[in-house]
């Protein structure tokens, strides 16, 4: 019996698995480690050459010029030895923290060009290129990329890659396109209207747009995200010369993240929209241009059922009526204008679920608390949704200040069908305490009048969003 057990202990059961399963196991390893499995036994010697996914990242190499060349040679070697099977995914990333005195040369980019062509010949499905911090005067992607019939996912992060798509028959199978660029020029903008089956589009623009009109026309597009980076305004050369025209009749989800500046966003055929997220960061509350554009954008998404809005107070902002809105997340920045809150609720007649957060930085001092502008008196008109539809309210970043208490009291009193209010508390980052004691906070809430007898109030401590 013991001798039988010893024989069983010496069996290499993993090596007995079929090649397809072993390759699947290897796919979870970094490519450098997968290649090193050749030393295990003859059984493993050539397994890695059949890997369907090749993800190259130079993090495994030291940040020096010599190691950069060694990394390039490693990629060359892997592709040369790879067997004739298809490459499902090809990913290539150069570290953004490489400390060598020079980045990749023209010769290196020629290698990258050749690797892309190899992946395309092997019927690649997903292509991911990350060359964000390396510049080349001109690195144009191969034309075969735009005509590839198997490519479904394309992700490009680069300051040097340029696109020159053909005028027709472009990206016949592409469903997902992610583009992160420092500068949105014609070569990039032309991509957004030549993908007939595109379903998911992600555009990150870090500094500037060098075109007057950006047309996004995609009949099957379902998800669109546009991010204007923090440096957008500082490097921008014209406030009113850029417009984004979006024609996506099947668009379901939209996210717009604006930095110091954002362009006009014109939505056509927006009735299919179900969910939208709009985030404005660090904009001037007195800017008429920003307010006009924000008003137009919110009007364009007024048909959605789910909406998330992060906004500072814009004095000239006009809110549309959100006739179908069921769930709202409202995040106010650097302000305590509580009338804006009730004004928003007034325009959401069938709202059922409301999440509110005030990210203002003025709550540390009692004299900065504003409350209701007319001496802490709540508005006379109660929003219709509070009286007839609103079922749950969540208040996040609650610090126990006076005006927050007044707003919570108002919502509890007038929420006639409210079933639950959840208060996510957070202490001061300076003192580690609430502006009032926890016991005092709980005591005050216990005295608040409730419009709905079935409403339960729950406290969740020190949650930060």
PyMOL commands that set and color helices and strands:
alter all, ss='L'
color gray80, all
select helices_A, chain A and resi 2-9+19-26+31-39+42-44+47-50+58-60+65-81+106-121+143-147+186-193+270-272+288-300+338-346+366-368+384-388+402-414+438-447
alter helices_A, ss='H'
color red, helices_A
select strands_A, chain A and resi 53-57+89-93+126-131+139-140+153-158+161-162+176-184+200-209+213-217+223-228+243-247+253-258+264-268+275-280+306-312+327-333+353-358+392-398+420-425+456-460
alter strands_A, ss='S'
color yellow, strands_A
deselect
rebuild
show_as cartoon
